[in-house]
Amino acid sequence: MALWDALYRVVMRRNAVYVTFVVAGAFAGERAVDYGVHKVWEMNNIGVIFLFLPLHEFNLLLGAVFAWRSRSCIRDLG
């Protein structure tokens, strides 16, 4: 109980301190969730995303994939 009483005396007694505590907690919580989701996303997509591929090389790769797909679709129709 002493911990809750101390927390009440420090944080919740004045409105400005309480609001500051809530806003800072929301900001810190948002940053923690964002970091955690980002790490889970990276772990699940190892070898899938092109994080270090320059944009012009990615566009060339994407163009080659679409060109290959369109040729295979035309070949399937004929």
Order of alpha helices (4+ residues) and beta strands (2+ residues): alpha-alpha-alpha
